[in-house]
Amino acid sequence: MKKNALIGRSVPSVALAALIVLAGVALQATPTVPGTPSSATAVLEYKMPAGRTLTYQSKSEETQVMEVMGQSMDTHSTNSSTVTFKSKGPKDKNLLLGVTLDEMAASLTSSAAGDMSPDLSSLKGKTFDMVLSPLGSEVDVAAAEAIKYDYAGATRNISSGFKMFFPDLPDKPVKVGDTWPSNAGVDEDMGEMKMRMDFKNVCTLEGFETVDGMECARVSTAVTGTLTGSGNQQGMDMTFAGTTKGKETWYFAMKEGLFIKSTSETTTEMSIDVPAAGMTIPATATAKSEVKLTAKQ
C-alpha cells in the first residue's frame, strides 16, 4: 500500500517527490497448509508481548517517465532499509513499539539531472516510539516526524514510511474469499511542495500457506488511491493530481500474530499543471516493493 517510501510497503512518495522537483527544474508460493481447509475461519490479530523484537528488510524500485515540452524524461530510484521493532508492552488497548533504523540506502538518477542519490548515513541508529493497534492501525507515529533527511533537494521526514507499514487486519473472523477494507491517508510535506495520498484498498483472504515454518493467512490487496498536491518551484506555481492502482500480496502468521512478508506492484498516472507556462505535464510511475521479516525474538 505504500508509493515508494524509504521504508515499508508500497506507497508512491519519495520518487514522486523527485519527479515534482525535476518538473520544476525542467519547466514464492508454498503449499496449502495441511489440515487447513478453505472453509476454515481465521482470527487475525497482532501479538507483541513486551520484549519481542522483529527485524524487517524492505526494498523498492520505481521508474518514472514524464513528457516535458515534447521530450521524455526518465527517473529511476531504489530504496532499501532494515528496521527493528521492539515491543514495550501495552499502551491502553494498543501496542507500544520502539523502532530502530538499522540500515538505510537510496539511489536516484534522472535523464535530466543525472545522479541525485542522497546520503542517508545520518539516519542509521535513529530511534523513536510508535503505537500500533491489534488490528494493524498505526495509531501514532508522530515521533518519526522529528527524524529528517534531504532527498532530491527537499527536506523530508521518515514518518510516511511507517504510517502504513503494517497490513490492516479484519475486525472479525474470516474464511477464504472474505474481504475487508484497508483505508488510509498520508500527507507529504516537502517544503515548497505538499502532497496528499488517499487509499481505499480491499483485502481478500485467498488461502493458507506455510511460510518459514509458520501457518499463515495469504491475503491479496487490490490497491486504489488518489494523490493531489501543490507547490512552487523557481517562482512557478504547480498543482498535480493522479491515481494509483496495483496489487499487494502479504502473509500473516496466525498463531504467532506476526506480519511475515509482502510484495506489491503499482502504477501511478499523474498530471502536473504549470499555469504560468501554460503547460500540463503527464507522468507515469511504476513501482515494485518487497518487505520481509528476517529475524524475531
Buried (B, 14 or more C-beta within 10 A) or exposed (E): BBBBBBBBBBBBBBBBBBBBBBBBBBBEEEEBBEEBEEEEEBEBBBBBEEEBBBBBBBBBBBBBBBEBEEEEBEBBBBBBBBBBBBBBEEBEEBBBBBBBBBBBBBBBBBEBBEEBBBEBEEBEEBEBBBBBBBBBBBBBBEBBEEBBBEBBBBEBBBBBBBBBBBBBBBEEEBEBEBBBEBEBEBEBBBEBBEBBBBBBBBBBBBBBBBBBEBBBBBBBBBBBBBBBBBBEBEEBEBBBBBEBEBBBBBBBBBEBBBBBBBBBBBBBEBEBBBEEEEBEBEBBBBBBBBBBBEEBE
